[in-house]
Amino acid sequence: MTGTGFHLLVADENNGYAWKTAATLSEPGFDTDSWIGNACLTASGKRAAVAYAPTNKPELMARGAFAALVDLTTGTVTKLPFQASLAYFSPGCGNGEQAVFTQLSYESDAEQRTRLLTVDAATGKTGTPATYPGQVISAVPTKNGIVAAHGNRLVTTAAKGRLTEITRTESVPFQLTVDASGGVAYIDRAKSKTTKKKATSRAEYLAASQLHTPNARAATVASGALTDWDLTSSACWSSAITRPPSARSCLGGGPARLACVRCQMVTQRYTPPGRSYTRTRPSIGSDAEPAQRNPERYRQMRDEHGA
């Protein structure tokens, strides 16, 4: 993330997880000494969707970030014909080769709306954009359509701006991840009446069959202090708990096995400010790849959710 552009890094197990630059993304005409961006990995592990922008242009953050697809095998970059929001949740990937980019309204706009754009990372084709009322965030593609957060509820999206509620949450759900079966896991922060106690959160899970069921009841698969753990997608493309909470890290019964059996547990330390990335490596599985972490994305997410 220097003046030359936003560097997308990859690491292969066969090469001892040594980092290398898959692609460097930038645009001409910007006098800047650094770039920032967010990326997500498609289920094949072969492609990344990226939103990026120069750091000295805050007006681009709302919906002016550039968008691209990167072939991680060849390094080929496909620039996309639209701009997107630079936010911790955009773009979002699921259990296929699709990615969802988010375009939020500017704060000064009279009416807040969200535009979602789905891209096929394998072909580079962009689907028909759809606009929704309010802020629709953390959107991820599933085989049953896009699932996202809209206030303190989880919703599915449809054409003509229609949102269908799946379930209610305590707070705004975030860090949505899709597992191989099409189920969705997410983090929900517990409400607290005092600032003296450390904020807590839970990992909740909805099976694919529940995503079109009104008033679906999510299963709690983990809980702990808000800043002590995270939720991500593992190399087997299941949702995985990173840095499991010390207390009640895995809860027994039913879909709770998601955190303990179906998913590969990983250990991760978040990078302090000033460093670029840290590695995440599944504890089992020969085909596992480390996940890249962007400290700026982590800070954005935790600041927004009151950490």
Secondary structure, 3 states (H helix, E strand, C coil): CECCEEEEEEECHHHCCCEEEEEEECCCCCCCCCEEEEEEECCCCCEEEEEEEECCCHHHCCCCEEEEEEECCCCCEEEEEEEECCCCCCCEECCCCEEEEEEECCCCCCCCEEEEEEEECCCCCECCCEEEECCEEEEEEECCEEEEEECCEEEEECHHHCEEEEEECCCCCEEEEECCCCCEEEEEECCCCCCCCCCEEEEEEECHHHCCCCCCCCEEEEEEEHHHCEEEECCCCCEEEECCCCCCCCCCCHHHHHHHHHCCCEECCCCCCCCCCCCCEECCCCCCCCCCCCHHHHHHHHHHCCC
